[in-house]
Amino acid sequence: MWLVVGLGNPGDEYAATRHNAGFMLVDRLARAWGAELRGRLFKSRTALVRRAGDEVLLVQPKTFMNRSGTAVRAALAGKEVGPERLIVIYDDLDIPLGEIRVRKAGRPGTHKGMISVVGEVQSEDFPRIRIGTGPLPAGRDAADFVLEPFKRDERADLERGLEQAAEALEMVLDGGIERAMTRFNHRIASGA
């Protein structure tokens, strides 16, 4: 079993904001896989799907971003799954809108949701997909900016990023994280 967790904030007022890119991807996956996210199992909305002979639990924590780790820890414990079978998807202001990055493991950086997940799970050793929502405009406060909805002229780039993230996730679930990293992380090497 895999746990695929999209980070975000619950509530209609946050649904279209930059900080909810992880939720957006989980919503997209649920639709594509014919599943319905529901309930409050593990302090989250969840959907269990079967994909290529393996179970995947889609998870949207309902604990708000800064406490996402409590929901992730509850889901891992409840399903008796280790962090190596966890994939976390979240927004990243340091990546341009329309691009993504895939990592096998690593530190949480300054993302409060990831700081919570790493702290509660007590591990940095799990894959993650970061969806670009940047750059942060000069003079803007990051906390305010991530809680703003995407502008109309940004939606095509957002859509491209979500499509890439869904494709990368499929690769990771199929055991091809190296292939996903090679395909989607190419701009890091070129300095972009």
Residue pairs with C-beta under 8 A, 6 or more apart in sequence:
1 54
1 55
1 56
1 57
1 79
1 81
1 85
2 54
2 55
2 56
2 57
2 81
2 85
2 86
2 87
2 173
3 56
3 57
3 59
3 72
3 75
3 76
3 79
3 81
3 85
3 86
3 87
4 26
4 29
4 56
4 57
4 58
4 59
4 87
4 89
4 169
4 173
5 22
5 26
5 59
5 60
5 61
5 68
5 71
5 72
5 75
5 86
5 87
5 88
5 89
5 117
6 21
6 22
6 23
6 24
6 25
6 26
6 27
6 58
6 59
6 60
6 88
6 89
6 90
7 19
7 22
7 23
7 61
7 65
7 68
7 88
7 89
7 90
7 91
7 113
7 114
7 117
8 14
8 19
8 20
8 21
8 22
8 23
8 24
8 60
8 61
8 65
9 17
9 19
9 20
9 23
9 64
9 65
9 147
10 60
10 61
10 62
10 64
14 20
14 147
15 23
16 149
16 150
17 146
17 147
17 148
17 149
17 150
18 91
18 93
18 133
18 145
18 146
18 147
18 148
18 149
18 150
19 65
19 91
19 133
19 146
19 147
20 91
21 89
21 90
21 91
21 131
21 133
21 158
21 161
21 162
22 60
22 88
22 89
22 90
22 91
22 113
22 131
23 60
24 158
24 162
25 89
25 129
25 131
25 162
25 165
25 166
25 169
26 37
26 58
26 59
26 60
26 89
27 37
27 60
28 162
28 166
29 35
29 58
29 166
29 169
30 36
30 37
30 47
30 49
30 58
32 166
33 47
33 49
33 51
33 56
33 58
34 49
35 47
35 48
35 49
35 58
36 47
37 45
37 46
37 47
37 58
37 60
38 45
38 46
38 47
39 45
39 46
40 62
41 75
41 78
42 59
42 71
42 74
42 75
42 78
43 61
43 62
43 63
43 70
43 71
43 74
44 59
44 60
44 61
44 62
44 63
44 71
44 74
44 75
45 59
45 60
45 62
46 57
46 58
46 59
46 60
46 75
47 57
47 58
48 55
48 56
48 57
48 58
49 55
49 56
49 58
50 56
51 173
52 173
52 174
54 173
56 173
57 75
57 79
59 71
59 72
59 75
61 67
61 68
61 70
61 71
61 72
62 71
63 70
63 71
65 112
65 113
65 116
66 112
66 113
66 116
67 116
68 113
68 116
68 117
69 113
69 115
69 116
69 117
69 118
69 119
69 120
69 121
70 116
70 120
72 86
72 88
72 117
72 120
72 121
73 120
73 121
75 81
76 82
76 83
76 86
76 121
83 121
83 123
83 125
83 126
84 125
84 126
86 121
86 126
86 127
87 126
87 127
87 128
87 129
87 169
87 172
87 173
88 114
88 117
88 126
88 127
88 128
88 129
89 128
89 129
89 130
89 131
89 165
89 169
90 111
90 113
90 114
90 128
90 129
90 130
90 131
91 111
91 130
91 131
91 132
91 133
91 146
92 101
92 111
92 130
92 131
92 132
92 133
92 134
93 133
93 134
93 135
93 136
93 142
93 145
93 146
94 109
94 134
94 135
95 101
95 130
95 131
95 132
95 133
95 134
96 132
96 134
96 135
96 192
97 132
97 133
97 134
97 154
97 157
97 158
97 161
98 132
98 156
98 157
98 158
98 160
98 161
99 132
99 161
99 164
99 184
99 187
100 129
100 130
100 131
100 132
100 161
100 164
100 165
100 168
100 184
101 129
101 130
101 132
101 184
101 185
101 188
102 127
102 128
102 129
102 130
102 168
102 172
102 177
102 180
102 181
102 184
102 185
103 127
103 128
103 130
103 181
104 125
104 127
104 177
104 181
105 124
105 125
105 126
105 127
106 124
106 128
107 118
107 124
108 114
108 115
108 117
108 118
108 124
114 128
118 124
127 172
127 177
129 165
129 168
129 169
129 172
131 161
131 162
131 165
132 161
133 146
133 158
136 142
136 145
137 145
150 158
164 184
168 180
168 183
168 184
171 177
171 179
171 180
171 183
172 180
